[in-house]
Amino acid sequence: MTRLRGLLIAGPALAALLALACAAPATAAAQPAAARLPAGGQPGGLAARLGPGATAAAATGKAPEDAALDGDSCVPLQGSSLPYACMASGFYLAVPVYPGLEEYSNGGSWTTSGVNIVNPPGPNEVEIGGEVSCAAVASELPACLIVGVHYNYGGKDVQFAAWGGPDGFNLALGRSPRGASWSSMNDVSCPTPSFCMVVGAAGRKKTSYATAYSWNGRFMRELKVPAPRRSHDVELGGLSCPTAGDCVAVGNYENAAGKALSYAAIWTDGSWKLEETPSVAGWTGSYYNAVSCPSAASCIAVGTTLHRKKTQQFAASWNGSRWRLLRMPARRASGLSSVSCPVPGTCVASGWSGTTGLIERWNAGRWTGMRTVATSRPASGDDFTHVSCVSATSCAAVGFRFNPNPKSKFGERTLAERWNGKTWTLQSSVY
């Protein structure tokens, strides 16, 4: 099982890359997939320093063929008149180098100081900066933890975490759990500079299990995560920690009958406790992709339901004791990949609807669609893979823009938009 994403893949190179950690649908409607790149020996090893470094374009003499942003995290700037500081993580392709990508914004355009790659970049090295979480510190530059997957063809999928900010990142973890044949870090939450939680999945033999790690600013510690009874292909895909002592994670698994189910894991008093989550009636599976908790007793989780290759967005709320499904607008071929709730009762969720980027707002107990800026041709399709809000009037959404025509040679490009409380505006981004 892999984390369900609303990604439209428009090329075999990107499809092979995203098979590491993402579902790779033939249309904007996502569907779960278990395909992974072949496993073998150990990868070439991650550099201790993850940027700044030479870009793939400079290393190969080619312009990037594809680029996407998969995660972003925004925090208020202390002692500054600027609205916020954001870090975004993703990847771009300049064959044969496939480096990760980091971008930084302080409310305006996005820039990059380096890329998360093996230095020097090696042929067929793949690194996906899947998610990032930042904590506000007493400066204009946030402290962030980027997590994702590193792969070397002929090797294994290996999870990685890197700590730093716009000036560069240092490796915090670059290995799989003992005995695992592959691993992936799917989400991260840093309520303070001295505490981050990370969740994901790792596999051995023919099944996978959920993983979790805590980070204290210096060391990464692996945590034991209980599994649902008689389950296999277990993963945790979304995470939110309102404080260092409270976290809520959502994920998915298959039961003994092979049915896809969802669940939640609550971190409190230093251990994980499992909670059942509701599924959407009439759909084969309800896949939770993300969760946001402004407090331990107020969370919104979002995801995608699936039935016969058809998808639809859904959301659920947690009040500290039980989950319940929320009514959402019916949208065909839709799904939600991310959600951000700056305060209880106010949330922004992002994803896709057909070939259009989708952003929904939860306010006053109901969901409504928000008008975004559609990119112009030839990038005539959009997907918002992540959104981060520092307040109800300051958000940044990132993802990728693409051409739905499978015969076109036009590849994905990064996409970023900003919410100022009244309108969404398009931001310039690298690649």
C-alpha positions in Angstrom: 0.0 0.0 0.0 1.3 3.5 -0.7 0.1 6.9 0.4 -2.8 8.0 -1.9 -2.0 11.1 -3.9 -3.9 13.1 -6.5 -1.0 13.0 -8.9 -1.4 13.0 -12.7 1.7 11.4 -14.2 2.6 12.6 -17.7 5.7 10.6 -18.6 7.4 7.3 -17.9 10.4 8.9 -16.1 8.2 10.7 -13.5 5.9 7.6 -13.2 8.9 5.4 -12.3 10.1 8.0 -9.8 6.8 8.5 -8.1 6.2 4.7 -7.8 8.5 5.0 -4.8 5.9 6.7 -2.6 2.9 7.8 -4.5 0.0 6.3 -6.4 0.4 7.0 -10.1 -3.0 7.3 -11.8 -3.4 7.6 -15.5 -5.8 10.5 -14.9 -6.2 13.1 -12.2 -8.3 10.6 -10.3 -5.9 8.8 -7.9 -6.0 5.1 -7.0 -3.9 3.2 -4.5 -1.0 1.2 -5.8 1.6 -1.1 -4.4 4.1 -0.8 -7.2 7.6 -0.1 -6.0 10.9 0.1 -7.7 13.0 -3.1 -7.6 14.8 -3.9 -4.3 18.4 -5.0 -4.2 21.5 -4.0 -2.4 22.2 -0.9 -0.3 21.9 2.5 -1.9 24.9 4.7 -2.5 24.6 6.5 0.8 23.3 10.0 1.7 25.6 12.9 2.1 25.9 14.4 5.6 25.3 17.8 4.1 22.1 18.3 2.1 22.6 21.6 0.4 23.3 24.1 -0.7 24.7 22.3 -3.7 24.9 22.2 -7.5 21.6 21.9 -9.2 20.8 19.0 -11.5 20.5 21.3 -14.4 24.1 22.5 -13.8 25.3 19.0 -13.3 23.8 17.6 -16.5 23.7 20.7 -18.7 19.9 20.1 -19.2 16.8 22.0 -18.0 14.7 20.0 -15.6 12.1 17.8 -17.4 9.7 17.6 -14.5 9.3 19.4 -11.2 6.7 19.3 -8.4 6.3 20.5 -4.8 4.8 17.9 -2.5 4.9 19.6 0.9 5.0 23.1 2.5 5.1 24.5 6.0 4.6 28.2 6.9 5.2 29.9 10.3 4.8 33.4 11.5 8.0 35.5 11.4 8.9 36.8 14.9 9.7 40.5 15.0 9.1 41.0 11.3 6.6 42.9 9.2 6.6 40.1 6.7 3.5 37.8 6.7 5.2 34.5 7.2 8.1 32.3 6.2 7.5 29.1 4.3 9.6 26.1 3.2 8.5 23.7 0.4 9.9 20.4 -0.5 9.6 18.3 -3.6 11.8 17.0 -6.5 12.8 17.7 -10.1 14.2 15.6 -12.9 17.2 16.3 -15.1 18.0 12.8 -16.3 20.0 10.9 -15.2 20.0 12.9 -11.9 16.7 13.0 -9.9 17.3 15.4 -6.9 15.1 16.6 -4.2 14.0 20.3 -4.2 13.6 22.8 -1.5 12.1 26.3 -1.9 11.7 29.2 0.4 9.2 32.1 0.5 8.5 35.0 2.9 5.2 35.8 1.4 6.4 36.7 -2.0 8.0 34.6 -4.7 9.8 31.3 -4.0 13.5 30.8 -4.2 15.9 27.9 -3.6 19.3 27.9 -1.9 20.2 24.3 -2.9 18.8 20.9 -3.5 18.6 17.7 -1.4 20.9 15.4 -3.4 23.8 13.1 -3.0 26.9 15.3 -3.4 28.2 15.0 -6.0 25.0 13.9 -7.8 25.3 10.4 -9.2 23.5 8.8 -12.1 20.0 7.5 -11.4 19.9 8.9 -7.9 16.4 9.7 -6.8 15.4 11.8 -3.8 11.9 12.9 -3.0 11.4 15.6 -0.4 7.9 14.4 0.5 6.9 16.6 3.4 8.3 19.4 5.6 7.4 21.0 8.9 8.8 24.2 10.4 8.9 25.7 13.8 9.0 29.4 14.4 12.3 30.6 16.0 13.7 33.9 17.1 14.9 34.9 13.6 13.5 35.4 10.2 14.6 31.9 9.1 12.5 29.0 10.3 13.9 25.7 11.6 12.5 22.8 9.5 12.6 19.0 9.2 12.2 17.6 5.7 11.3 13.9 5.3 11.0 11.7 2.3 12.5 8.8 0.3 15.9 8.3 -1.2 16.5 5.6 -3.9 19.5 4.4 -6.0 18.5 2.1 -8.9 19.6 -1.4 -7.9 19.2 -0.5 -4.3 16.4 -0.1 -1.8 13.9 2.7 -1.0 15.5 4.4 2.0 13.7 6.9 4.2 15.5 10.1 5.1 15.1 13.2 7.3 17.1 16.4 7.2 17.1 19.3 9.6 17.8 22.9 8.7 16.3 25.8 6.8 16.8 28.1 3.8 20.6 28.1 4.4 20.9 24.4 4.0 20.0 21.0 5.7 21.9 18.4 7.6 21.0 14.7 7.5 19.1 13.6 10.6 18.4 10.0 9.5 19.2 8.2 6.3 18.5 4.5 6.8 15.7 2.0 7.0 14.6 0.3 10.2 16.5 -2.9 11.0 15.2 -5.8 8.9 13.2 -3.6 6.5 13.6 -4.1 2.8 12.2 -0.5 2.1 11.0 2.4 4.1 9.4 5.8 3.6 8.8 8.8 5.8 5.3 10.2 4.9 4.6 13.1 7.1 6.2 15.3 9.8 5.0 17.8 12.5 7.2 20.1 14.5 5.3 22.1 17.2 8.6 23.4 18.6 12.2 23.5 17.5 13.1 20.8 20.0 10.4 18.3 19.1 9.2 16.8 15.8 7.2 13.7 15.2 7.5 11.7 11.9 5.3 8.9 10.6 5.5 6.6 7.7 5.8 2.9 6.7 8.4 0.2 6.2 8.2 -3.2 4.6 9.7 -6.6 4.9 8.7 -9.8 3.0 5.2 -9.3 1.6 3.8 -6.7 4.0 4.4 -3.3 5.5 4.0 -1.8 8.9 3.6 1.7 10.3 6.6 3.6 11.6 7.1 6.7 13.8 10.1 8.7 15.0 10.6 11.6 17.4 13.3 14.2 16.9 14.7 16.4 19.7 16.7 18.8 17.5 19.8 16.5 17.7 18.7 12.8 17.6 16.0 10.7 15.9 14.4 8.0 18.1 12.3 5.2 16.6 9.0 4.6 18.4 6.8 1.5 18.5 3.5 1.8 16.8 0.7 -0.7 17.4 -1.0 -2.3 14.4 -4.8 -2.9 13.9 -5.7 -6.5 14.6 -5.2 -9.0 11.8 -3.9 -6.3 9.5 -1.2 -6.1 6.8 0.1 -3.4 4.4 -0.2 -0.8 7.2 0.9 2.8 6.9 0.6 6.1 8.6 0.2 8.9 6.0 -0.9 12.1 7.8 0.2 13.7 11.1 -0.4 16.7 13.2 1.0 17.6 16.6 -0.5 20.7 18.3 2.0 20.3 21.2 5.0 18.2 22.0 2.9 15.8 24.0 -0.1 15.4 21.7 -0.1 14.1 18.1 -2.8 12.6 15.9 -1.9 10.4 12.9 -4.1 8.9 10.2 -3.4 6.0 8.0 -4.7 2.9 6.1 -4.3 -0.8 6.1 -5.8 -4.0 4.7 -7.7 -6.5 6.9 -7.4 -10.3 6.7 -10.1 -10.3 4.0 -8.1 -7.9 1.9 -10.4 -4.9 2.4 -8.9 -1.5 2.6 -9.7 0.3 5.9 -8.5 3.5 7.6 -7.5 4.1 11.2 -6.0 6.8 13.5 -3.2 6.7 16.0 -3.2 9.1 19.0 0.1 10.0 20.7 -0.4 11.0 24.3 1.5 10.2 27.6 4.4 9.0 25.6 2.7 6.2 23.6 0.4 5.5 20.7 -3.2 4.4 21.0 -5.3 3.3 18.1 -8.7 4.7 17.2 -11.2 3.6 14.6 -12.1 6.1 11.9 -15.3 6.2 9.8 -15.4 5.1 6.1 -17.7 6.6 3.5 -20.6 4.3 2.8 -20.9 2.8 -0.7 -17.2 3.2 -1.5 -14.6 0.4 -1.7 -12.1 2.3 0.5 -11.7 5.6 2.3 -8.0 6.6 2.3 -7.0 9.3 4.8 -4.1 11.4 3.5 -3.7 14.2 6.0 -4.9 15.6 9.3 -4.6 19.0 11.0 -5.1 19.7 14.7 -5.1 23.2 16.2 -5.6 21.5 19.5 -5.6 17.9 20.8 -9.4 17.9 20.9 -10.0 19.5 17.5 -8.8 17.8 14.3 -9.9 17.6 10.7 -8.7 14.7 8.5 -9.1 14.6 4.7 -8.6 12.0 2.0 -10.0 10.2 -1.0 -12.6 7.5 -1.4 -12.3 4.9 -4.1 -14.7 2.7 -6.0 -14.0 1.1 -9.3 -11.3 3.6 -10.2 -13.7 6.5 -9.3 -12.6 8.9 -6.6 -14.2 11.5 -4.4 -13.0 13.8 -1.7 -14.1 13.3 1.9 -13.3 14.7 5.4 -13.8 13.7 9.0 -13.5 15.5 12.4 -12.1 14.4 15.8 -13.3 16.0 19.0 -10.9 14.2 21.3 -13.1 11.2 21.9 -14.7 10.2 18.5 -14.5 10.7 14.8 -17.4 11.6 12.5 -17.7 12.2 8.8 -18.4 15.7 7.5 -20.7 16.6 4.7 -18.8 17.9 1.6 -19.7 19.2 -1.8 -20.0 16.2 -4.3 -17.3 16.5 -6.8 -16.6 13.8 -9.4 -13.0 12.6 -9.8 -11.8 14.5 -6.8 -9.6 14.0 -3.8 -7.9 15.8 -1.0 -4.2 15.5 -0.2 -3.7 18.1 2.6 -5.4 20.2 5.2 -4.4 23.1 7.4 -6.4 24.4 10.4 -4.8 27.5 11.9 -7.6 27.7 14.6 -10.4 25.4 15.6 -13.3 25.6 13.3 -11.4 27.1 10.4 -9.5 24.9 7.9 -8.3 24.9 4.3 -7.9 21.7 2.4 -6.2 21.1 -1.0 -6.3 18.5 -3.7 -7.7 18.1 -7.2 -11.0 17.8 -9.0 -10.6 16.4 -12.5 -7.7 18.3 -14.0 -8.3 21.4 -11.8 -6.6 22.3 -8.6 -9.0 22.1 -5.7 -9.0 24.1 -2.5 -11.9 23.9 0.0 -12.5 25.9 3.1 -14.2 24.7 6.4 -15.8 27.5 8.2 -19.0 28.0 10.3 -19.5 24.2 10.2 -19.6 23.8 6.4 -17.3 23.2 3.4 -17.2 25.6 0.5 -15.0 25.7 -2.6 -12.5 28.5 -3.1 -11.6 30.1 -6.4 -8.0 29.7 -7.3 -5.9 30.9 -10.2 -5.9 28.3 -13.1 -2.6 28.2 -14.9 -2.5 29.1 -18.6 -1.7 26.7 -21.5 0.3 24.6 -22.1 0.0 23.9 -18.4 -3.7 23.5 -18.5 -4.1 21.3 -15.4 -3.3 21.9 -11.7 -2.9 19.8 -8.5 -2.5 21.3 -5.1 -0.6 18.6 -3.1 -0.2 20.7 0.1 -1.5 23.8 1.9 -0.2 25.5 5.0 -1.9 28.4 6.9 -0.5 30.6 9.7 -3.9 32.3 10.1 -7.4 32.4 8.4 -6.0 35.2 6.2 -2.5 33.8 5.4 -2.0 30.5 3.5 0.3 29.1 0.9 -0.7 26.2 -1.4 1.9 24.3 -3.5 1.8 21.5 -6.0 2.3 21.1 -9.7 0.9 22.2 -13.0 0.7 19.9 -16.0 -0.6 19.3 -19.5 -3.4 16.6 -19.5 -2.5 15.7 -23.1 -0.5 12.4 -22.8 1.1 12.9 -26.2 2.6 16.2 -25.1 6.3 16.5 -24.2 5.5 19.2 -21.7 6.3 18.0 -18.2 5.2 19.0 -14.7 6.3 22.3 -13.3 6.0 23.7 -9.7 2.9 25.5 -8.6 2.4 27.9 -5.7 -0.4 30.2 -4.7 -1.0 32.6 -1.8 -4.2 33.4 0.1 -4.5 36.9 1.7 -7.9 36.5 3.2 -9.7 37.7 0.1 -8.2 36.0 -3.0 -5.7 33.4 -4.1 -2.9 34.8 -6.2 -0.3 32.9 -8.3 3.3 33.1 -7.0 6.4 32.6 -9.1 8.4 29.5 -8.1 11.6 27.8 -9.2 11.2 25.5 -12.2 
